[in-house]
Amino acid sequence: MSQQIPNMNLPVKSGDDFIGELETMDLSELKDKQYLVAVNQGERSGVKFVCSTIRGPYTFEEMCEQVGMIWKEHQHHCKAVILQKDPSAKPIYLDENTIDYIEANFQDIITESMLAGVFDEVKDYTCRAGIVVGDGEDNPLDADALAAKEAEASKKKDEEDEDL
């Protein structure tokens, strides 16, 4: 049984030229995490999602199944958020190309995971999963982010007052 080590030298591909069906993405750094899955809302690169669709916590395989099935059955892209216990932590979620890859390959990903590498060959990966760390500016539990936001608002108000 061969097991590959995550290759952190692989690129995280971004941009419109990414085609999930044609890539071989290394997802190994995602396998030990827990996820929340919800339907994406607005910009796919952003952190917004439809609150009424939140489900989880999910293991890696369960998250892949949810993301894939929601795309297959409803043609909605998902947001997969990596769960954390720190209430002041910035949001961490999978980038849009990683979600596209999972949508296109979720059945193969789950099957390979269930087989636990028994028949796996060493893969020639073309890229690795993209993880986005949000700015956390809207987190009311992050005192530093709130202070920065208030300082920016105060500065903007002072500039407006000077213009008058």
C-alpha contacts under 8 A as a table, 3 or more apart, distances in Angstrom:
res1	aa1	res2	aa2	distance
1	M	117	G	6.04
1	M	118	V	5.51
1	M	119	F	7.54
1	M	120	D	7.67
2	S	117	G	6.59
2	S	118	V	7.81
2	S	120	D	7.11
2	S	121	E	7.37
2	S	122	V	7.24
3	Q	117	G	6.79
3	Q	122	V	7.81
4	Q	122	V	6.89
5	I	28	S	7.79
6	P	26	D	6.91
6	P	28	S	5.90
6	P	29	E	6.51
7	N	10	L	5.84
7	N	26	D	7.71
7	N	128	R	7.68
8	M	11	P	7.84
8	M	128	R	7.58
10	L	125	Y	7.84
10	L	126	T	7.02
10	L	127	C	5.18
10	L	128	R	5.86
11	P	126	T	7.74
11	P	127	C	5.09
11	P	128	R	6.14
12	V	127	C	5.65
12	V	128	R	5.29
12	V	129	A	6.18
12	V	130	G	5.49
13	K	18	F	6.86
13	K	97	N	7.31
13	K	127	C	6.37
13	K	128	R	7.59
13	K	130	G	7.55
14	S	17	D	7.76
14	S	18	F	6.67
14	S	97	N	6.60
15	G	18	F	6.21
18	F	23	E	7.97
18	F	97	N	6.79
19	I	22	L	5.58
19	I	23	E	6.61
19	I	100	D	7.81
19	I	101	Y	7.66
20	G	23	E	5.44
20	G	97	N	7.08
20	G	98	T	7.92
20	G	100	D	5.58
20	G	101	Y	4.14
20	G	102	I	7.70
20	G	104	A	6.05
20	G	105	N	7.80
21	E	101	Y	6.72
21	E	104	A	5.76
21	E	105	N	7.12
23	E	101	Y	7.65
23	E	125	Y	7.70
23	E	126	T	6.06
23	E	127	C	7.31
24	T	123	K	7.95
24	T	124	D	7.23
24	T	125	Y	4.91
24	T	126	T	5.32
24	T	127	C	6.62
25	M	101	Y	7.45
25	M	125	Y	5.65
25	M	126	T	6.09
25	M	127	C	4.97
25	M	128	R	4.99
25	M	129	A	6.38
26	D	29	E	7.80
26	D	125	Y	6.01
26	D	126	T	7.87
26	D	127	C	6.29
26	D	128	R	4.50
26	D	129	A	6.17
27	L	30	L	5.60
27	L	31	K	7.03
27	L	128	R	6.30
27	L	129	A	5.51
28	S	31	K	5.51
29	E	32	D	7.27
29	E	129	A	7.73
30	L	33	K	5.95
30	L	60	F	6.77
30	L	129	A	7.78
31	K	59	T	7.67
31	K	60	F	5.18
31	K	61	E	7.81
32	D	59	T	7.67
32	D	60	F	6.99
33	K	59	T	6.61
33	K	60	F	6.50
33	K	82	I	6.71
33	K	83	L	7.52
34	Q	57	P	6.06
34	Q	58	Y	5.44
34	Q	59	T	5.03
34	Q	60	F	6.56
34	Q	82	I	5.96
34	Q	83	L	5.66
35	Y	56	G	6.38
35	Y	57	P	5.36
35	Y	58	Y	4.95
35	Y	59	T	6.39
35	Y	60	F	7.14
35	Y	63	M	6.44
35	Y	80	A	6.20
35	Y	81	V	5.45
35	Y	82	I	4.69
35	Y	83	L	5.38
36	L	54	I	6.75
36	L	55	R	5.79
36	L	56	G	4.66
36	L	57	P	5.30
36	L	58	Y	6.34
36	L	63	M	7.62
36	L	80	A	5.76
36	L	81	V	5.13
36	L	82	I	6.56
36	L	83	L	6.57
37	V	53	T	7.84
37	V	54	I	5.77
37	V	55	R	5.40
37	V	56	G	6.30
37	V	58	Y	7.88
37	V	63	M	6.75
37	V	66	Q	7.29
37	V	67	V	7.24
37	V	78	C	6.63
37	V	79	K	5.78
37	V	80	A	4.68
37	V	81	V	6.40
38	A	49	F	6.09
38	A	50	V	6.40
38	A	51	C	7.18
38	A	53	T	5.04
38	A	54	I	4.46
38	A	55	R	6.32
38	A	78	C	5.55
38	A	79	K	5.43
38	A	80	A	6.79
39	V	49	F	5.58
39	V	50	V	5.55
39	V	53	T	6.03
39	V	54	I	7.50
39	V	76	H	6.46
39	V	77	H	6.10
39	V	78	C	4.33
39	V	79	K	5.97
40	N	44	R	6.68
40	N	47	V	7.98
40	N	48	K	6.33
40	N	49	F	4.29
40	N	50	V	6.29
40	N	76	H	7.35
40	N	77	H	5.69
40	N	78	C	4.68
40	N	79	K	5.09
41	Q	44	R	7.18
41	Q	48	K	5.35
41	Q	49	F	4.46
41	Q	50	V	5.93
42	G	46	G	7.37
42	G	48	K	6.61
42	G	49	F	7.63
43	E	46	G	5.27
43	E	48	K	7.69
44	R	47	V	7.77
44	R	77	H	7.99
44	R	96	E	6.04
45	S	95	D	6.43
45	S	96	E	6.03
47	V	79	K	7.44
47	V	91	P	7.76
47	V	93	Y	7.59
47	V	134	G	7.10
49	F	78	C	7.90
49	F	79	K	6.66
50	V	53	T	5.71
50	V	54	I	7.24
51	C	54	I	5.58
57	P	83	L	7.81
58	Y	61	E	7.71
58	Y	62	E	5.33
58	Y	63	M	5.41
59	T	62	E	5.17
59	T	63	M	6.01
60	F	63	M	5.15
60	F	64	C	6.26
61	E	64	C	5.11
61	E	65	E	6.28
61	E	109	I	7.65
61	E	110	I	5.73
61	E	113	S	7.29
62	E	65	E	5.05
62	E	66	Q	6.22
63	M	66	Q	5.15
63	M	67	V	6.09
63	M	80	A	7.37
64	C	67	V	5.22
64	C	68	G	5.97
64	C	102	I	6.13
64	C	103	E	7.68
64	C	106	F	5.58
64	C	109	I	7.56
64	C	110	I	7.25
65	E	68	G	5.16
65	E	69	M	5.90
65	E	106	F	6.09
65	E	107	Q	7.39
65	E	110	I	7.33
66	Q	69	M	5.20
66	Q	70	I	5.97
67	V	70	I	5.43
67	V	71	W	6.34
67	V	77	H	7.46
67	V	78	C	5.89
67	V	80	A	7.77
67	V	99	I	7.40
67	V	102	I	7.04
67	V	103	E	6.15
67	V	106	F	7.87
68	G	71	W	5.24
68	G	72	K	6.01
68	G	102	I	6.38
68	G	103	E	4.34
68	G	104	A	7.21
68	G	105	N	7.77
68	G	106	F	5.47
68	G	107	Q	7.84
69	M	72	K	4.88
69	M	73	E	5.78
69	M	74	H	7.92
69	M	103	E	7.81
70	I	73	E	5.39
70	I	74	H	5.46
70	I	75	Q	6.62
70	I	76	H	6.17
70	I	77	H	7.37
70	I	78	C	7.49
71	W	74	H	5.48
71	W	75	Q	4.30
71	W	76	H	5.06
71	W	77	H	5.91
71	W	78	C	7.69
71	W	103	E	6.29
72	K	75	Q	5.88
72	K	103	E	7.64
77	H	99	I	7.61
78	C	99	I	7.16
79	K	93	Y	7.09
79	K	94	L	7.11
79	K	99	I	7.64
80	A	93	Y	5.61
80	A	94	L	5.75
80	A	99	I	7.78
81	V	91	P	7.30
81	V	92	I	5.90
81	V	93	Y	4.18
81	V	94	L	6.63
82	I	91	P	7.71
82	I	92	I	5.53
82	I	93	Y	5.48
82	I	94	L	7.74
83	L	92	I	7.72
84	Q	87	P	7.67
84	Q	89	A	7.45
86	D	89	A	5.35
87	P	141	L	6.33
87	P	142	D	7.67
88	S	139	N	7.10
88	S	141	L	5.10
88	S	142	D	4.47
88	S	143	A	7.78
89	A	136	G	7.41
89	A	142	D	7.22
90	K	133	V	6.42
90	K	134	G	5.68
90	K	135	D	6.14
90	K	136	G	4.61
90	K	139	N	7.81
91	P	133	V	5.82
91	P	134	G	5.06
91	P	135	D	7.44
91	P	136	G	6.31
92	I	131	I	6.79
92	I	132	V	5.59
92	I	133	V	4.55
92	I	134	G	6.10
93	Y	131	I	5.76
93	Y	132	V	5.34
93	Y	133	V	6.70
93	Y	134	G	7.85
94	L	98	T	6.16
94	L	99	I	6.61
94	L	129	A	7.60
94	L	130	G	5.92
94	L	131	I	4.67
94	L	132	V	5.96
95	D	98	T	5.45
95	D	99	I	6.44
95	D	129	A	7.86
95	D	130	G	5.22
95	D	131	I	5.59
95	D	132	V	5.84
96	E	99	I	5.04
96	E	100	D	6.13
97	N	100	D	4.87
97	N	101	Y	6.12
97	N	130	G	7.31
98	T	101	Y	5.03
98	T	102	I	6.22
98	T	129	A	5.53
98	T	130	G	5.94
99	I	102	I	5.08
99	I	103	E	6.07
100	D	103	E	5.06
100	D	104	A	6.24
101	Y	104	A	5.22
101	Y	105	N	6.07
101	Y	106	F	7.94
102	I	105	N	5.12
102	I	106	F	4.99
102	I	109	I	7.69
103	E	106	F	5.70
105	N	108	D	5.47
105	N	109	I	6.15
106	F	109	I	5.01
106	F	110	I	6.12
107	Q	110	I	5.28
107	Q	111	T	6.14
108	D	111	T	5.06
108	D	112	E	6.02
109	I	112	E	5.30
109	I	113	S	6.17
110	I	113	S	5.05
110	I	114	M	6.14
111	T	114	M	5.11
111	T	115	L	6.27
112	E	115	L	5.17
112	E	116	A	6.29
112	E	117	G	6.61
112	E	120	D	7.48
113	S	116	A	4.97
113	S	117	G	7.11
115	L	118	V	5.64
115	L	119	F	7.23
117	G	120	D	4.81
125	Y	128	R	7.50
136	G	139	N	5.36
136	G	142	D	7.48
136	G	145	A	6.64
137	E	142	D	7.99
137	E	145	A	5.16
137	E	146	L	6.68
137	E	149	K	6.94
138	D	145	A	7.65
138	D	146	L	7.63
139	N	142	D	5.59
139	N	145	A	7.32
139	N	146	L	7.55
140	P	143	A	7.22
140	P	146	L	6.70
142	D	145	A	5.45
142	D	146	L	6.30
143	A	146	L	5.10
143	A	147	A	6.05
144	D	147	A	5.12
144	D	148	A	6.18
145	A	148	A	5.13
145	A	149	K	6.12
146	L	149	K	5.03
146	L	150	E	6.09
147	A	150	E	5.11
147	A	151	A	6.06
148	A	151	A	5.06
148	A	152	E	6.13
149	K	152	E	5.13
149	K	153	A	6.22
150	E	153	A	5.04
150	E	154	S	6.07
151	A	154	S	5.04
151	A	155	K	6.08
152	E	155	K	5.07
152	E	156	K	6.13
153	A	156	K	5.08
153	A	157	K	6.15
154	S	157	K	5.06
154	S	158	D	6.16
155	K	158	D	5.07
155	K	159	E	6.24
156	K	159	E	5.09
156	K	160	E	6.21
157	K	160	E	5.05
157	K	161	D	6.14
158	D	161	D	5.02
158	D	162	E	6.25
159	E	162	E	5.10
159	E	163	D	6.38
160	E	163	D	5.12
160	E	164	L	6.65
161	D	164	L	5.32
